[in-house]
Protein backbone atom coordinates (compact mmCIF):
# COMPACT_ATOMS: atom_id res chain seq x y z
CA UNK A 1 0.00 0.00 0.00
CA UNK A 2 1.54 3.34 -1.03
CA UNK A 3 2.07 6.31 1.26
CA UNK A 4 0.49 9.59 0.18
CA UNK A 5 2.54 12.38 1.75
CA UNK A 6 1.93 16.08 2.26
CA UNK A 7 4.88 18.33 3.08
CA UNK A 8 4.61 20.93 5.85
CA UNK A 9 7.50 23.14 4.82
CA UNK A 10 9.07 23.75 1.40
CA UNK A 11 12.61 23.24 2.68
CA UNK A 12 15.98 22.04 1.44
CA UNK A 13 15.95 19.15 3.89
CA UNK A 14 12.55 18.07 2.51
CA UNK A 15 14.06 17.90 -0.98
CA UNK A 16 17.01 15.85 0.23
CA UNK A 17 15.27 13.58 2.73
CA UNK A 18 11.87 12.95 1.10
CA UNK A 19 11.56 14.33 -2.43
CA UNK A 20 14.74 12.87 -3.96
CA UNK A 21 14.47 9.36 -2.47
CA UNK A 22 10.72 9.17 -3.16
CA UNK A 23 11.50 9.46 -6.88
CA UNK A 24 13.26 6.10 -6.52
CA UNK A 25 10.51 4.51 -4.42
CA UNK A 26 7.30 3.59 -6.22
CA UNK A 27 5.28 3.21 -3.02
CA UNK A 28 5.74 6.83 -1.87
CA UNK A 29 3.71 9.57 -3.56
CA UNK A 30 4.13 13.28 -2.82
CA UNK A 31 0.66 14.80 -3.04
CA UNK A 32 0.87 18.33 -1.67
CA UNK A 33 3.02 21.01 -0.05
CA UNK A 34 2.50 24.15 2.02
CA UNK A 35 4.91 26.85 3.16
CA UNK A 36 4.73 30.13 5.06
CA UNK A 37 5.30 31.84 1.70
CA UNK A 38 2.80 30.59 -0.94
CA UNK A 39 5.08 31.66 -3.79
CA UNK A 40 7.90 29.58 -2.36
CA UNK A 41 5.53 26.62 -2.00
CA UNK A 42 4.46 26.98 -5.64
CA UNK A 43 8.05 27.15 -6.86
CA UNK A 44 8.91 24.11 -4.75
CA UNK A 45 5.93 22.18 -6.15
CA UNK A 46 6.78 23.10 -9.74
CA UNK A 47 10.41 22.13 -9.27
CA UNK A 48 9.58 18.77 -7.73
CA UNK A 49 6.43 17.73 -9.60
CA UNK A 50 4.07 17.99 -6.62
CA UNK A 51 0.50 18.42 -7.89
CA UNK A 52 -1.13 20.50 -5.14
CA UNK A 53 -0.14 23.61 -3.18
CA UNK A 54 -2.13 24.50 -0.07
CA UNK A 55 -2.46 28.09 1.09
CA UNK A 56 -1.54 27.19 4.68
CA UNK A 57 -0.50 24.29 6.89
CA UNK A 58 -3.99 23.77 8.30
CA UNK A 59 -5.37 23.12 4.83
CA UNK A 60 -2.62 20.62 4.09
CA UNK A 61 -3.17 18.71 7.32
CA UNK A 62 -6.88 18.47 6.46
CA UNK A 63 -6.22 17.22 2.91
CA UNK A 64 -8.21 13.96 2.48
CA UNK A 65 -5.84 12.73 -0.24
CA UNK A 66 -2.87 12.35 2.10
CA UNK A 67 -2.34 9.84 4.88
CA UNK A 68 1.07 11.07 6.07
CA UNK A 69 2.41 14.51 6.94
CA UNK A 70 6.13 15.31 6.80
CA UNK A 71 7.17 18.25 9.00
CA UNK A 72 10.43 20.10 8.31
CA UNK A 73 9.93 23.48 9.97
CA UNK A 74 12.19 25.14 12.55
CA UNK A 75 12.55 23.08 15.72
CA UNK A 76 10.05 24.94 17.89
CA UNK A 77 7.32 24.39 15.27
CA UNK A 78 7.70 20.61 15.27
CA UNK A 79 5.50 19.93 18.29
CA UNK A 80 2.40 21.95 17.30
CA UNK A 81 2.26 20.57 13.77
CA UNK A 82 2.93 17.00 14.84
CA UNK A 83 0.00 17.30 17.25
CA UNK A 84 -2.33 18.91 14.69
CA UNK A 85 -1.51 16.35 12.03
CA UNK A 86 -1.97 13.42 14.42
CA UNK A 87 -5.30 14.81 15.63
CA UNK A 88 -6.36 14.98 11.98
CA UNK A 89 -5.72 11.24 11.74
CA UNK A 90 -2.49 11.47 9.76
CA UNK A 91 0.72 9.58 10.35
CA UNK A 92 3.60 11.99 10.94
CA UNK A 93 7.27 12.04 9.99
CA UNK A 94 9.11 14.93 11.62
CA UNK A 95 12.69 16.04 11.25
CA UNK A 96 14.77 15.68 14.39
CA UNK A 97 14.28 16.68 17.11
CA UNK A 98 10.73 15.41 17.54
CA UNK A 99 10.04 18.18 20.07
CA UNK A 100 11.86 20.26 22.68
CA UNK A 101 10.40 19.59 26.14
CA UNK A 102 9.10 16.69 28.20
CA UNK A 103 5.62 18.25 28.36
CA UNK A 104 5.50 18.48 24.56
CA UNK A 105 6.66 14.88 24.36
CA UNK A 106 3.91 13.69 26.69
CA UNK A 107 1.27 15.40 24.55
CA UNK A 108 2.60 13.89 21.32
CA UNK A 109 2.66 10.38 22.77
CA UNK A 110 -0.89 10.76 24.12
CA UNK A 111 -2.30 12.20 20.89
CA UNK A 112 -0.64 9.55 18.72
CA UNK A 113 -2.06 6.80 20.91
CA UNK A 114 -5.56 8.30 20.98
CA UNK A 115 -5.61 8.83 17.21
CA UNK A 116 -4.02 5.42 16.48
CA UNK A 117 -1.42 6.96 14.20
CA UNK A 118 2.33 6.58 13.94
CA UNK A 119 4.72 9.42 14.73
CA UNK A 120 8.32 8.96 13.58
CA UNK A 121 11.35 11.14 14.27
CA UNK A 122 13.55 11.21 11.17
CA UNK A 123 17.15 10.56 12.21
CA UNK A 124 18.90 9.48 8.98
CA UNK A 125 21.69 7.54 10.71
CA UNK A 126 19.20 5.20 12.38
CA UNK A 127 19.27 1.63 11.14
CA UNK A 128 22.69 1.68 9.48
CA UNK A 129 24.41 -1.67 9.86
CA UNK A 130 27.43 -0.22 11.68
CA UNK A 131 25.20 0.22 14.73
CA UNK A 132 24.27 -3.45 14.89
CA UNK A 133 27.94 -4.36 14.44
CA UNK A 134 29.00 -2.25 17.42
CA UNK A 135 26.12 -3.53 19.52
CA UNK A 136 27.36 -7.09 18.88
CA UNK A 137 30.86 -6.11 20.03
CA UNK A 138 29.34 -4.77 23.24
CA UNK A 139 27.00 -7.65 24.02
CA UNK A 140 29.59 -10.30 23.11
CA UNK A 141 32.32 -8.40 25.01
CA UNK A 142 34.62 -9.04 22.08
CA UNK A 143 37.11 -6.54 23.50
CA UNK A 144 35.98 -6.74 27.10
CA UNK A 145 33.50 -4.46 28.83
CA UNK A 146 32.55 -1.15 27.25
CA UNK A 147 33.92 1.74 29.28
CA UNK A 148 32.85 4.82 27.37
CA UNK A 149 31.44 6.32 24.20
CA UNK A 150 32.64 9.70 22.98
CA UNK A 151 30.88 11.57 20.18
CA UNK A 152 32.31 14.74 18.70
CA UNK A 153 30.39 16.94 16.28
CA UNK A 154 31.38 20.29 14.80
CA UNK A 155 29.46 22.27 12.18
CA UNK A 156 30.16 25.56 10.45
CA UNK A 157 28.37 28.76 11.51
CA UNK A 158 24.66 28.94 10.61
CA UNK A 159 23.63 31.05 7.64
CA UNK A 160 22.60 34.62 8.37
CA UNK A 161 19.07 34.71 9.74
CA UNK A 162 18.95 30.98 10.45
CA UNK A 163 16.71 29.72 13.23
CA UNK A 164 19.79 27.91 14.53
CA UNK A 165 20.86 31.23 16.08
CA UNK A 166 17.48 31.75 17.75
CA UNK A 167 16.93 29.85 21.02
CA UNK A 168 13.22 30.69 21.00
CA UNK A 169 12.94 28.76 17.71
CA UNK A 170 14.80 25.75 19.06
CA UNK A 171 18.19 26.84 17.76
CA UNK A 172 21.61 26.05 19.17
CA UNK A 173 24.19 23.37 18.50
CA UNK A 174 22.94 20.89 21.11
CA UNK A 175 19.41 20.57 19.75
CA UNK A 176 20.92 20.23 16.27
CA UNK A 177 23.19 17.32 17.22
CA UNK A 178 21.72 15.56 20.26
CA UNK A 179 19.46 13.24 18.26
CA UNK A 180 22.44 11.80 16.37
CA UNK A 181 24.30 11.14 19.61
CA UNK A 182 21.39 9.71 21.56
CA UNK A 183 20.20 7.53 18.68
CA UNK A 184 23.67 6.03 18.27
CA UNK A 185 23.99 5.33 22.00
CA UNK A 186 20.45 3.92 22.10
CA UNK A 187 21.14 1.55 19.21
CA UNK A 188 24.48 0.31 20.53
CA UNK A 189 24.50 0.58 24.32
CA UNK A 190 20.86 1.26 25.18
CA UNK A 191 19.56 4.23 27.16
CA UNK A 192 17.85 2.38 30.01
CA UNK A 193 19.13 3.57 33.37
CA UNK A 194 21.18 6.43 31.93
CA UNK A 195 21.38 9.67 33.90
CA UNK A 196 22.14 12.80 31.88
CA UNK A 197 24.03 16.01 32.56
CA UNK A 198 25.26 18.93 30.47
CA UNK A 199 27.22 22.16 30.31
CA UNK A 200 26.45 24.93 27.83
CA UNK A 201 28.37 27.80 26.26
CA UNK A 202 25.57 30.16 25.24
CA UNK A 203 27.79 32.83 23.71
CA UNK A 204 26.17 32.80 20.29
CA UNK A 205 23.79 35.37 18.80
CA UNK A 206 20.67 35.88 20.92
CA UNK A 207 22.14 33.56 23.54
CA UNK A 208 22.20 30.49 21.29
CA UNK A 209 24.58 27.77 22.40
CA UNK A 210 27.76 27.61 20.33
CA UNK A 211 29.23 24.74 22.29
CA UNK A 212 27.74 22.07 24.53
CA UNK A 213 29.13 19.16 26.50
CA UNK A 214 26.59 16.49 27.45
CA UNK A 215 27.03 13.21 29.24
CA UNK A 216 25.28 10.02 30.29
CA UNK A 217 26.33 7.76 33.15
CA UNK A 218 25.12 4.30 34.10
CA UNK A 219 25.20 2.50 37.43
CA UNK A 220 27.95 0.14 36.20
CA UNK A 221 30.29 3.07 35.55
CA UNK A 222 29.95 3.23 31.77
CA UNK A 223 29.76 6.74 30.31
CA UNK A 224 28.77 8.43 27.05
CA UNK A 225 29.76 11.96 26.11
CA UNK A 226 28.80 14.40 23.38
CA UNK A 227 31.08 17.33 22.64
CA UNK A 228 29.52 19.59 20.02
CA UNK A 229 30.38 23.08 18.83
CA UNK A 230 30.19 25.61 16.05
CA UNK A 231 33.59 25.82 14.36
CA UNK A 232 35.53 26.07 11.13
CA UNK A 233 35.72 22.37 10.29
CA UNK A 234 33.23 19.54 9.96
CA UNK A 235 33.52 16.72 12.49
CA UNK A 236 31.16 13.78 13.11
CA UNK A 237 32.86 10.97 14.98
CA UNK A 238 32.03 8.21 17.47
CA UNK A 239 34.67 6.41 19.56
CA UNK A 240 33.76 3.35 21.63
CA UNK A 241 36.37 2.52 24.27
CA UNK A 242 36.51 -1.06 25.53
CA UNK A 243 38.83 -2.69 28.04
CA UNK A 244 41.19 -3.94 25.34
CA UNK A 245 40.40 -1.88 22.23
CA UNK A 246 38.90 1.30 20.84
CA UNK A 247 36.48 1.35 17.91
CA UNK A 248 36.32 4.56 15.89
CA UNK A 249 33.81 5.69 13.26
CA UNK A 250 34.86 8.88 11.49
CA UNK A 251 32.57 11.09 9.43
CA UNK A 252 29.44 9.13 10.31
CA UNK A 253 27.26 11.69 8.50
CA UNK A 254 28.99 10.99 5.19
CA UNK A 255 26.12 8.94 3.64
CA UNK A 256 23.84 11.98 3.96
CA UNK A 257 25.52 13.08 0.72
CA UNK A 258 24.71 9.84 -1.12
CA UNK A 259 25.71 6.18 -1.38
CA UNK A 260 29.04 6.33 0.41
CA UNK A 261 30.87 3.76 2.55
CA UNK A 262 31.63 3.89 6.27
CA UNK A 263 34.53 2.22 8.10
CA UNK A 264 34.89 1.04 11.68
CA UNK A 265 38.54 1.16 12.74
CA UNK A 266 39.48 -1.13 15.63
CA UNK A 267 42.73 -0.44 17.49
CA UNK A 268 43.63 -3.05 20.10
CA UNK A 269 45.66 -2.51 23.25
CA UNK A 270 48.62 -4.37 21.75
CA UNK A 271 48.74 -2.01 18.77
CA UNK A 272 46.82 -4.11 16.27
CA UNK A 273 44.58 -2.36 13.77
CA UNK A 274 41.71 -3.72 11.69
CA UNK A 275 39.14 -2.02 9.51
CA UNK A 276 35.59 -3.19 8.93
CA UNK A 277 34.03 -1.57 5.88
CA UNK A 278 30.33 -1.27 5.17
CA UNK A 279 28.94 -1.15 1.66
CA UNK A 280 27.95 2.26 0.31
CA UNK A 281 24.47 3.26 1.39
CA UNK A 282 22.60 6.54 1.07
CA UNK A 283 21.08 7.47 4.43
CA UNK A 284 17.99 9.09 2.96
CA UNK A 285 17.17 6.14 0.71
CA UNK A 286 17.40 3.65 3.57
CA UNK A 287 15.60 6.06 5.88
CA UNK A 288 12.62 6.20 3.53
CA UNK A 289 12.47 2.40 3.44
CA UNK A 290 12.51 2.35 7.24
CA UNK A 291 9.89 5.08 7.53
CA UNK A 292 7.55 3.26 5.19
CA UNK A 293 7.88 0.07 7.26
CA UNK A 294 7.18 1.96 10.48
CA UNK A 295 4.24 3.92 9.10
CA UNK A 296 2.54 0.80 7.78
CA UNK A 297 3.07 -1.19 10.99
CA UNK A 298 0.12 -1.99 13.26
CA UNK A 299 -0.87 0.98 15.42
CA UNK A 300 -0.02 -0.98 18.56
CA UNK A 301 3.63 -1.01 17.49
CA UNK A 302 4.19 2.60 18.51
CA UNK A 303 7.00 4.03 16.38
CA UNK A 304 7.25 7.03 18.72
CA UNK A 305 8.56 4.97 21.66
CA UNK A 306 12.29 4.93 20.74
CA UNK A 307 12.19 8.65 19.91
CA UNK A 308 10.41 9.37 23.18
CA UNK A 309 13.21 7.72 25.14
CA UNK A 310 15.76 9.90 23.34
CA UNK A 311 13.81 13.14 23.61
CA UNK A 312 13.17 12.68 27.33
CA UNK A 313 16.93 12.62 27.94
CA UNK A 314 17.67 15.40 25.46
CA UNK A 315 15.08 17.74 26.95
CA UNK A 316 16.20 17.06 30.51
CA UNK A 317 19.89 17.62 29.73
CA UNK A 318 19.13 20.82 27.82
CA UNK A 319 16.83 22.23 30.49
CA UNK A 320 19.23 21.53 33.36
CA UNK A 321 22.26 22.93 31.52
CA UNK A 322 20.37 26.06 30.47
CA UNK A 323 19.08 26.61 34.01
CA UNK A 324 22.57 26.21 35.47
CA UNK A 325 23.99 28.66 32.91
CA UNK A 326 21.41 31.31 33.80
CA UNK A 327 21.57 30.83 37.57
CA UNK A 328 23.23 33.64 39.58
CA UNK A 329 26.86 32.93 40.36
C-alpha positions in Angstrom: 0.0 0.0 0.0 1.5 3.3 -1.0 2.1 6.3 1.3 0.5 9.6 0.2 2.5 12.4 1.7 1.9 16.1 2.3 4.9 18.3 3.1 4.6 20.9 5.8 7.5 23.1 4.8 9.1 23.7 1.4 12.6 23.2 2.7 16.0 22.0 1.4 15.9 19.1 3.9 12.6 18.1 2.5 14.1 17.9 -1.0 17.0 15.8 0.2 15.3 13.6 2.7 11.9 13.0 1.1 11.6 14.3 -2.4 14.7 12.9 -4.0 14.5 9.4 -2.5 10.7 9.2 -3.2 11.5 9.5 -6.9 13.3 6.1 -6.5 10.5 4.5 -4.4 7.3 3.6 -6.2 5.3 3.2 -3.0 5.7 6.8 -1.9 3.7 9.6 -3.6 4.1 13.3 -2.8 0.7 14.8 -3.0 0.9 18.3 -1.7 3.0 21.0 -0.1 2.5 24.1 2.0 4.9 26.9 3.2 4.7 30.1 5.1 5.3 31.8 1.7 2.8 30.6 -0.9 5.1 31.7 -3.8 7.9 29.6 -2.4 5.5 26.6 -2.0 4.5 27.0 -5.6 8.1 27.2 -6.9 8.9 24.1 -4.7 5.9 22.2 -6.2 6.8 23.1 -9.7 10.4 22.1 -9.3 9.6 18.8 -7.7 6.4 17.7 -9.6 4.1 18.0 -6.6 0.5 18.4 -7.9 -1.1 20.5 -5.1 -0.1 23.6 -3.2 -2.1 24.5 -0.1 -2.5 28.1 1.1 -1.5 27.2 4.7 -0.5 24.3 6.9 -4.0 23.8 8.3 -5.4 23.1 4.8 -2.6 20.6 4.1 -3.2 18.7 7.3 -6.9 18.5 6.5 -6.2 17.2 2.9 -8.2 14.0 2.5 -5.8 12.7 -0.2 -2.9 12.4 2.1 -2.3 9.8 4.9 1.1 11.1 6.1 2.4 14.5 6.9 6.1 15.3 6.8 7.2 18.3 9.0 10.4 20.1 8.3 9.9 23.5 10.0 12.2 25.1 12.5 12.5 23.1 15.7 10.1 24.9 17.9 7.3 24.4 15.3 7.7 20.6 15.3 5.5 19.9 18.3 2.4 22.0 17.3 2.3 20.6 13.8 2.9 17.0 14.8 0.0 17.3 17.2 -2.3 18.9 14.7 -1.5 16.4 12.0 -2.0 13.4 14.4 -5.3 14.8 15.6 -6.4 15.0 12.0 -5.7 11.2 11.7 -2.5 11.5 9.8 0.7 9.6 10.3 3.6 12.0 10.9 7.3 12.0 10.0 9.1 14.9 11.6 12.7 16.0 11.3 14.8 15.7 14.4 14.3 16.7 17.1 10.7 15.4 17.5 10.0 18.2 20.1 11.9 20.3 22.7 10.4 19.6 26.1 9.1 16.7 28.2 5.6 18.2 28.4 5.5 18.5 24.6 6.7 14.9 24.4 3.9 13.7 26.7 1.3 15.4 24.5 2.6 13.9 21.3 2.7 10.4 22.8 -0.9 10.8 24.1 -2.3 12.2 20.9 -0.6 9.5 18.7 -2.1 6.8 20.9 -5.6 8.3 21.0 -5.6 8.8 17.2 -4.0 5.4 16.5 -1.4 7.0 14.2 2.3 6.6 13.9 4.7 9.4 14.7 8.3 9.0 13.6 11.4 11.1 14.3 13.5 11.2 11.2 17.2 10.6 12.2 18.9 9.5 9.0 21.7 7.5 10.7 19.2 5.2 12.4 19.3 1.6 11.1 22.7 1.7 9.5 24.4 -1.7 9.9 27.4 -0.2 11.7 25.2 0.2 14.7 24.3 -3.5 14.9 27.9 -4.4 14.4 29.0 -2.2 17.4 26.1 -3.5 19.5 27.4 -7.1 18.9 30.9 -6.1 20.0 29.3 -4.8 23.2 27.0 -7.7 24.0 29.6 -10.3 23.1 32.3 -8.4 25.0 34.6 -9.0 22.1 37.1 -6.5 23.5 36.0 -6.7 27.1 33.5 -4.5 28.8 32.5 -1.1 27.2 33.9 1.7 29.3 32.8 4.8 27.4 31.4 6.3 24.2 32.6 9.7 23.0 30.9 11.6 20.2 32.3 14.7 18.7 30.4 16.9 16.3 31.4 20.3 14.8 29.5 22.3 12.2 30.2 25.6 10.5 28.4 28.8 11.5 24.7 28.9 10.6 23.6 31.1 7.6 22.6 34.6 8.4 19.1 34.7 9.7 19.0 31.0 10.4 16.7 29.7 13.2 19.8 27.9 14.5 20.9 31.2 16.1 17.5 31.8 17.8 16.9 29.9 21.0 13.2 30.7 21.0 12.9 28.8 17.7 14.8 25.8 19.1 18.2 26.8 17.8 21.6 26.0 19.2 24.2 23.4 18.5 22.9 20.9 21.1 19.4 20.6 19.8 20.9 20.2 16.3 23.2 17.3 17.2 21.7 15.6 20.3 19.5 13.2 18.3 22.4 11.8 16.4 24.3 11.1 19.6 21.4 9.7 21.6 20.2 7.5 18.7 23.7 6.0 18.3 24.0 5.3 22.0 20.5 3.9 22.1 21.1 1.5 19.2 24.5 0.3 20.5 24.5 0.6 24.3 20.9 1.3 25.2 19.6 4.2 27.2 17.8 2.4 30.0 19.1 3.6 33.4 21.2 6.4 31.9 21.4 9.7 33.9 22.1 12.8 31.9 24.0 16.0 32.6 25.3 18.9 30.5 27.2 22.2 30.3 26.4 24.9 27.8 28.4 27.8 26.3 25.6 30.2 25.2 27.8 32.8 23.7 26.2 32.8 20.3 23.8 35.4 18.8 20.7 35.9 20.9 22.1 33.6 23.5 22.2 30.5 21.3 24.6 27.8 22.4 27.8 27.6 20.3 29.2 24.7 22.3 27.7 22.1 24.5 29.1 19.2 26.5 26.6 16.5 27.4 27.0 13.2 29.2 25.3 10.0 30.3 26.3 7.8 33.1 25.1 4.3 34.1 25.2 2.5 37.4 28.0 0.1 36.2 30.3 3.1 35.6 30.0 3.2 31.8 29.8 6.7 30.3 28.8 8.4 27.1 29.8 12.0 26.1 28.8 14.4 23.4 31.1 17.3 22.6 29.5 19.6 20.0 30.4 23.1 18.8 30.2 25.6 16.0 33.6 25.8 14.4 35.5 26.1 11.1 35.7 22.4 10.3 33.2 19.5 10.0 33.5 16.7 12.5 31.2 13.8 13.1 32.9 11.0 15.0 32.0 8.2 17.5 34.7 6.4 19.6 33.8 3.3 21.6 36.4 2.5 24.3 36.5 -1.1 25.5 38.8 -2.7 28.0 41.2 -3.9 25.3 40.4 -1.9 22.2 38.9 1.3 20.8 36.5 1.4 17.9 36.3 4.6 15.9 33.8 5.7 13.3 34.9 8.9 11.5 32.6 11.1 9.4 29.4 9.1 10.3 27.3 11.7 8.5 29.0 11.0 5.2 26.1 8.9 3.6 23.8 12.0 4.0 25.5 13.1 0.7 24.7 9.8 -1.1 25.7 6.2 -1.4 29.0 6.3 0.4 30.9 3.8 2.6 31.6 3.9 6.3 34.5 2.2 8.1 34.9 1.0 11.7 38.5 1.2 12.7 39.5 -1.1 15.6 42.7 -0.4 17.5 43.6 -3.0 20.1 45.7 -2.5 23.3 48.6 -4.4 21.7 48.7 -2.0 18.8 46.8 -4.1 16.3 44.6 -2.4 13.8 41.7 -3.7 11.7 39.1 -2.0 9.5 35.6 -3.2 8.9 34.0 -1.6 5.9 30.3 -1.3 5.2 28.9 -1.2 1.7 28.0 2.3 0.3 24.5 3.3 1.4 22.6 6.5 1.1 21.1 7.5 4.4 18.0 9.1 3.0 17.2 6.1 0.7 17.4 3.7 3.6 15.6 6.1 5.9 12.6 6.2 3.5 12.5 2.4 3.4 12.5 2.3 7.2 9.9 5.1 7.5 7.6 3.3 5.2 7.9 0.1 7.3 7.2 2.0 10.5 4.2 3.9 9.1 2.5 0.8 7.8 3.1 -1.2 11.0 0.1 -2.0 13.3 -0.9 1.0 15.4 0.0 -1.0 18.6 3.6 -1.0 17.5 4.2 2.6 18.5 7.0 4.0 16.4 7.2 7.0 18.7 8.6 5.0 21.7 12.3 4.9 20.7 12.2 8.6 19.9 10.4 9.4 23.2 13.2 7.7 25.1 15.8 9.9 23.3 13.8 13.1 23.6 13.2 12.7 27.3 16.9 12.6 27.9 17.7 15.4 25.5 15.1 17.7 26.9 16.2 17.1 30.5 19.9 17.6 29.7 19.1 20.8 27.8 16.8 22.2 30.5 19.2 21.5 33.4 22.3 22.9 31.5 20.4 26.1 30.5 19.1 26.6 34.0 22.6 26.2 35.5 24.0 28.7 32.9 21.4 31.3 33.8 21.6 30.8 37.6 23.2 33.6 39.6 26.9 32.9 40.4 
